[in-house]
Amino acid sequence: MERLQNSHCPSFRTLRPFAMRLGRFFLYHSSYSMGMTDYSHGHLRSVLSTTKVIALVGVSSNPVRPSYFVARYLGLKGYTVLPVNPVCAGQTLFGRTVVASLSELQEPVDMVDIFRRSDAVPPIVNEALEVLPHLRTIWMQIGVKHAEAARKAEARGITVIQNRCPKIEYQRLFGELRMGGFNTGVISSRL
Protein backbone atom coordinates (compact mmCIF):
# COMPACT_ATOMS: atom_id res chain seq x y z
CA MET A 1 0.00 0.00 0.00
CA GLU A 2 2.78 2.44 0.88
CA ARG A 3 4.53 1.81 -2.44
CA LEU A 4 1.27 2.56 -4.30
CA GLN A 5 0.80 5.87 -2.44
CA ASN A 6 4.35 6.98 -3.15
CA SER A 7 4.11 6.20 -6.83
CA HIS A 8 0.83 8.07 -7.30
CA CYS A 9 1.21 10.97 -4.88
CA PRO A 10 4.16 13.18 -5.77
CA SER A 11 5.58 15.24 -2.95
CA PHE A 12 5.53 19.01 -2.79
CA ARG A 13 9.28 18.93 -3.44
CA THR A 14 8.60 17.16 -6.73
CA LEU A 15 5.78 19.49 -7.80
CA ARG A 16 7.31 22.83 -6.77
CA PRO A 17 9.68 23.19 -9.78
CA PHE A 18 6.79 22.40 -12.11
CA ALA A 19 4.56 24.98 -10.35
CA MET A 20 7.30 27.59 -10.60
CA ARG A 21 7.80 26.96 -14.32
CA LEU A 22 4.05 27.06 -14.88
CA GLY A 23 3.82 30.32 -12.96
CA ARG A 24 6.58 31.92 -15.01
CA PHE A 25 4.94 30.76 -18.21
CA PHE A 26 1.52 32.04 -17.14
CA LEU A 27 2.69 35.42 -15.90
CA TYR A 28 5.25 36.27 -18.55
CA HIS A 29 4.13 34.54 -21.70
CA SER A 30 0.40 34.05 -21.88
CA SER A 31 -0.60 37.26 -20.06
CA TYR A 32 1.66 39.64 -21.90
CA SER A 33 1.44 37.93 -25.27
CA MET A 34 -2.34 38.40 -25.08
CA GLY A 35 -1.69 42.16 -25.21
CA MET A 36 -1.94 43.05 -21.55
CA THR A 37 -1.32 46.72 -20.98
CA ASP A 38 1.86 47.43 -19.07
CA TYR A 39 1.55 49.21 -15.71
CA SER A 40 4.28 49.56 -13.10
CA HIS A 41 4.09 47.53 -9.90
CA GLY A 42 4.13 50.76 -7.89
CA HIS A 43 1.23 52.27 -9.84
CA LEU A 44 -1.00 49.21 -9.45
CA ARG A 45 -0.06 48.80 -5.78
CA SER A 46 -0.87 52.47 -5.13
CA VAL A 47 -4.30 52.14 -6.75
CA LEU A 48 -5.12 48.97 -4.82
CA SER A 49 -3.82 50.42 -1.53
CA THR A 50 -5.78 53.67 -1.69
CA THR A 51 -9.06 52.20 -2.96
CA LYS A 52 -11.68 51.40 -0.34
CA VAL A 53 -15.03 51.25 -2.21
CA ILE A 54 -15.44 49.43 -5.54
CA ALA A 55 -18.55 49.49 -7.72
CA LEU A 56 -18.38 46.24 -9.71
CA VAL A 57 -20.38 46.67 -12.92
CA GLY A 58 -21.49 43.39 -14.47
CA VAL A 59 -21.31 41.29 -11.31
CA SER A 60 -23.05 37.94 -11.56
CA SER A 61 -25.12 36.13 -8.95
CA ASN A 62 -23.80 32.83 -10.33
CA PRO A 63 -20.96 31.67 -8.01
CA VAL A 64 -19.00 30.04 -10.85
CA ARG A 65 -18.74 33.24 -12.88
CA PRO A 66 -15.45 35.19 -12.63
CA SER A 67 -17.25 38.42 -11.72
CA TYR A 68 -18.81 36.70 -8.70
CA PHE A 69 -15.60 35.31 -7.25
CA VAL A 70 -13.64 38.51 -8.01
CA ALA A 71 -16.26 40.51 -6.10
CA ARG A 72 -16.26 38.00 -3.26
CA TYR A 73 -12.46 37.95 -3.06
CA LEU A 74 -12.19 41.75 -3.01
CA GLY A 75 -14.80 41.87 -0.24
CA LEU A 76 -12.82 39.33 1.79
CA LYS A 77 -9.73 41.54 1.39
CA GLY A 78 -11.49 44.45 3.07
CA TYR A 79 -12.85 46.39 0.12
CA THR A 80 -16.47 47.51 0.16
CA VAL A 81 -17.90 45.99 -3.04
CA LEU A 82 -21.08 47.52 -4.45
CA PRO A 83 -22.70 45.14 -6.99
CA VAL A 84 -24.13 46.71 -10.16
CA ASN A 85 -26.09 44.68 -12.73
CA PRO A 86 -29.58 45.41 -14.13
CA VAL A 87 -30.25 41.67 -14.57
CA CYS A 88 -29.71 40.96 -10.85
CA ALA A 89 -31.09 44.26 -9.50
CA GLY A 90 -32.83 43.82 -6.16
CA GLN A 91 -30.99 40.60 -5.25
CA THR A 92 -28.59 40.53 -2.33
CA LEU A 93 -24.94 39.68 -2.97
CA PHE A 94 -22.22 39.82 -0.32
CA GLY A 95 -24.62 41.55 2.08
CA ARG A 96 -25.41 44.34 -0.39
CA THR A 97 -28.42 44.94 -2.64
CA VAL A 98 -27.55 44.79 -6.34
CA VAL A 99 -28.45 48.02 -8.14
CA ALA A 100 -29.24 48.41 -11.84
CA SER A 101 -26.91 51.34 -12.54
CA LEU A 102 -24.17 53.48 -11.03
CA SER A 103 -26.63 56.36 -10.57
CA GLU A 104 -28.47 54.30 -7.92
CA LEU A 105 -25.44 54.05 -5.62
CA GLN A 106 -25.81 55.98 -2.38
CA GLU A 107 -22.20 56.10 -1.15
CA PRO A 108 -18.95 57.55 -2.51
CA VAL A 109 -17.10 55.22 -4.88
CA ASP A 110 -13.31 55.14 -5.35
CA MET A 111 -13.17 52.63 -8.24
CA VAL A 112 -15.48 51.31 -10.93
CA ASP A 113 -14.48 47.79 -12.01
CA ILE A 114 -16.01 46.95 -15.39
CA PHE A 115 -16.91 43.31 -16.11
CA ARG A 116 -18.58 43.98 -19.47
CA ARG A 117 -17.60 43.73 -23.14
CA SER A 118 -15.43 46.51 -24.54
CA ASP A 119 -18.28 47.95 -26.62
CA ALA A 120 -20.32 48.48 -23.41
CA VAL A 121 -17.58 50.58 -21.77
CA PRO A 122 -18.37 54.12 -23.09
CA PRO A 123 -21.86 54.45 -21.52
CA ILE A 124 -20.54 53.05 -18.23
CA VAL A 125 -17.64 55.51 -18.20
CA ASN A 126 -19.95 58.39 -19.13
CA GLU A 127 -22.35 57.53 -16.31
CA ALA A 128 -19.49 57.11 -13.83
CA LEU A 129 -18.03 60.51 -14.72
CA GLU A 130 -21.45 62.11 -14.41
CA VAL A 131 -22.73 60.61 -11.13
CA LEU A 132 -19.64 59.64 -9.09
CA PRO A 133 -17.89 62.83 -7.92
CA HIS A 134 -15.34 60.99 -5.72
CA LEU A 135 -14.30 58.52 -8.42
CA ARG A 136 -10.52 58.04 -8.71
CA THR A 137 -10.13 54.89 -10.85
CA ILE A 138 -11.83 53.11 -13.71
CA TRP A 139 -10.60 49.52 -13.98
CA MET A 140 -11.43 47.35 -16.98
CA GLN A 141 -11.13 43.58 -16.59
CA ILE A 142 -8.94 41.25 -18.65
CA GLY A 143 -9.97 41.47 -22.29
CA VAL A 144 -11.76 44.80 -21.81
CA LYS A 145 -10.27 47.90 -23.45
CA HIS A 146 -11.65 51.11 -24.90
CA ALA A 147 -9.11 53.78 -25.85
CA GLU A 148 -11.60 56.61 -26.42
CA ALA A 149 -13.41 56.07 -23.10
CA ALA A 150 -10.03 55.81 -21.35
CA ARG A 151 -8.87 59.13 -22.84
CA LYS A 152 -12.11 60.81 -21.78
CA ALA A 153 -11.74 59.60 -18.18
CA GLU A 154 -8.03 60.45 -18.03
CA ALA A 155 -8.81 63.97 -19.29
CA ARG A 156 -10.99 64.35 -16.18
CA GLY A 157 -8.11 63.25 -13.92
CA ILE A 158 -9.30 59.66 -13.44
CA THR A 159 -6.76 56.82 -13.37
CA VAL A 160 -7.63 54.19 -15.97
CA ILE A 161 -6.39 50.60 -15.94
CA GLN A 162 -7.34 48.36 -18.85
CA ASN A 163 -7.12 44.64 -19.52
CA ARG A 164 -6.19 43.69 -15.95
CA CYS A 165 -7.94 42.04 -13.01
CA PRO A 166 -7.70 43.65 -9.55
CA LYS A 167 -7.94 40.21 -7.90
CA ILE A 168 -4.99 38.85 -9.84
CA GLU A 169 -2.98 42.04 -9.36
CA TYR A 170 -3.71 42.04 -5.62
CA GLN A 171 -2.56 38.44 -5.32
CA ARG A 172 0.54 39.13 -7.40
CA LEU A 173 1.59 42.37 -5.72
CA PHE A 174 0.76 41.51 -2.11
CA GLY A 175 2.45 38.10 -2.02
CA GLU A 176 -0.37 35.59 -2.32
CA LEU A 177 0.83 34.01 -5.57
CA ARG A 178 4.42 33.68 -4.29
CA MET A 179 3.20 31.38 -1.52
CA GLY A 180 2.01 28.98 -4.21
CA GLY A 181 5.43 28.93 -5.84
CA PHE A 182 4.64 31.32 -8.71
CA ASN A 183 7.27 33.78 -9.89
CA THR A 184 5.36 37.07 -9.76
CA GLY A 185 8.13 39.30 -10.98
CA VAL A 186 8.00 41.19 -7.68
CA ILE A 187 11.14 41.17 -5.53
CA SER A 188 10.40 40.97 -1.81
CA SER A 189 11.96 39.66 1.37
CA ARG A 190 8.65 37.93 2.15
CA LEU A 191 7.92 34.45 0.82
C-alpha positions as a printed Julia matrix, in Angstrom:
191×3 Matrix{Float64}:
   0.0    0.0     0.0
   2.78   2.44    0.88
   4.53   1.81   -2.44
   1.27   2.56   -4.3
   0.8    5.87   -2.44
   4.35   6.98   -3.15
   4.11   6.2    -6.83
   0.83   8.07   -7.3
   1.21  10.97   -4.88
   4.16  13.18   -5.77
   5.58  15.24   -2.95
   5.53  19.01   -2.79
   9.28  18.93   -3.44
   8.6   17.16   -6.73
   5.78  19.49   -7.8
   7.31  22.83   -6.77
   9.68  23.19   -9.78
   6.79  22.4   -12.11
   4.56  24.98  -10.35
   7.3   27.59  -10.6
   7.8   26.96  -14.32
   4.05  27.06  -14.88
   3.82  30.32  -12.96
   6.58  31.92  -15.01
   4.94  30.76  -18.21
   1.52  32.04  -17.14
   2.69  35.42  -15.9
   5.25  36.27  -18.55
   4.13  34.54  -21.7
   0.4   34.05  -21.88
  -0.6   37.26  -20.06
   1.66  39.64  -21.9
   1.44  37.93  -25.27
  -2.34  38.4   -25.08
  -1.69  42.16  -25.21
  -1.94  43.05  -21.55
  -1.32  46.72  -20.98
   1.86  47.43  -19.07
   1.55  49.21  -15.71
   4.28  49.56  -13.1
   4.09  47.53   -9.9
   4.13  50.76   -7.89
   1.23  52.27   -9.84
  -1.0   49.21   -9.45
  -0.06  48.8    -5.78
  -0.87  52.47   -5.13
  -4.3   52.14   -6.75
  -5.12  48.97   -4.82
  -3.82  50.42   -1.53
  -5.78  53.67   -1.69
  -9.06  52.2    -2.96
 -11.68  51.4    -0.34
 -15.03  51.25   -2.21
 -15.44  49.43   -5.54
 -18.55  49.49   -7.72
 -18.38  46.24   -9.71
 -20.38  46.67  -12.92
 -21.49  43.39  -14.47
 -21.31  41.29  -11.31
 -23.05  37.94  -11.56
 -25.12  36.13   -8.95
 -23.8   32.83  -10.33
 -20.96  31.67   -8.01
 -19.0   30.04  -10.85
 -18.74  33.24  -12.88
 -15.45  35.19  -12.63
 -17.25  38.42  -11.72
 -18.81  36.7    -8.7
 -15.6   35.31   -7.25
 -13.64  38.51   -8.01
 -16.26  40.51   -6.1
 -16.26  38.0    -3.26
 -12.46  37.95   -3.06
 -12.19  41.75   -3.01
 -14.8   41.87   -0.24
 -12.82  39.33    1.79
  -9.73  41.54    1.39
 -11.49  44.45    3.07
 -12.85  46.39    0.12
 -16.47  47.51    0.16
 -17.9   45.99   -3.04
 -21.08  47.52   -4.45
 -22.7   45.14   -6.99
 -24.13  46.71  -10.16
 -26.09  44.68  -12.73
 -29.58  45.41  -14.13
 -30.25  41.67  -14.57
 -29.71  40.96  -10.85
 -31.09  44.26   -9.5
 -32.83  43.82   -6.16
 -30.99  40.6    -5.25
 -28.59  40.53   -2.33
 -24.94  39.68   -2.97
 -22.22  39.82   -0.32
 -24.62  41.55    2.08
 -25.41  44.34   -0.39
 -28.42  44.94   -2.64
 -27.55  44.79   -6.34
 -28.45  48.02   -8.14
 -29.24  48.41  -11.84
 -26.91  51.34  -12.54
 -24.17  53.48  -11.03
 -26.63  56.36  -10.57
 -28.47  54.3    -7.92
 -25.44  54.05   -5.62
 -25.81  55.98   -2.38
 -22.2   56.1    -1.15
 -18.95  57.55   -2.51
 -17.1   55.22   -4.88
 -13.31  55.14   -5.35
 -13.17  52.63   -8.24
 -15.48  51.31  -10.93
 -14.48  47.79  -12.01
 -16.01  46.95  -15.39
 -16.91  43.31  -16.11
 -18.58  43.98  -19.47
 -17.6   43.73  -23.14
 -15.43  46.51  -24.54
 -18.28  47.95  -26.62
 -20.32  48.48  -23.41
 -17.58  50.58  -21.77
 -18.37  54.12  -23.09
 -21.86  54.45  -21.52
 -20.54  53.05  -18.23
 -17.64  55.51  -18.2
 -19.95  58.39  -19.13
 -22.35  57.53  -16.31
 -19.49  57.11  -13.83
 -18.03  60.51  -14.72
 -21.45  62.11  -14.41
 -22.73  60.61  -11.13
 -19.64  59.64   -9.09
 -17.89  62.83   -7.92
 -15.34  60.99   -5.72
 -14.3   58.52   -8.42
 -10.52  58.04   -8.71
 -10.13  54.89  -10.85
 -11.83  53.11  -13.71
 -10.6   49.52  -13.98
 -11.43  47.35  -16.98
 -11.13  43.58  -16.59
  -8.94  41.25  -18.65
  -9.97  41.47  -22.29
 -11.76  44.8   -21.81
 -10.27  47.9   -23.45
 -11.65  51.11  -24.9
  -9.11  53.78  -25.85
 -11.6   56.61  -26.42
 -13.41  56.07  -23.1
 -10.03  55.81  -21.35
  -8.87  59.13  -22.84
 -12.11  60.81  -21.78
 -11.74  59.6   -18.18
  -8.03  60.45  -18.03
  -8.81  63.97  -19.29
 -10.99  64.35  -16.18
  -8.11  63.25  -13.92
  -9.3   59.66  -13.44
  -6.76  56.82  -13.37
  -7.63  54.19  -15.97
  -6.39  50.6   -15.94
  -7.34  48.36  -18.85
  -7.12  44.64  -19.52
  -6.19  43.69  -15.95
  -7.94  42.04  -13.01
  -7.7   43.65   -9.55
  -7.94  40.21   -7.9
  -4.99  38.85   -9.84
  -2.98  42.04   -9.36
  -3.71  42.04   -5.62
  -2.56  38.44   -5.32
   0.54  39.13   -7.4
   1.59  42.37   -5.72
   0.76  41.51   -2.11
   2.45  38.1    -2.02
  -0.37  35.59   -2.32
   0.83  34.01   -5.57
   4.42  33.68   -4.29
   3.2   31.38   -1.52
   2.01  28.98   -4.21
   5.43  28.93   -5.84
   4.64  31.32   -8.71
   7.27  33.78   -9.89
   5.36  37.07   -9.76
   8.13  39.3   -10.98
   8.0   41.19   -7.68
  11.14  41.17   -5.53
  10.4   40.97   -1.81
  11.96  39.66    1.37
   8.65  37.93    2.15
   7.92  34.45    0.82
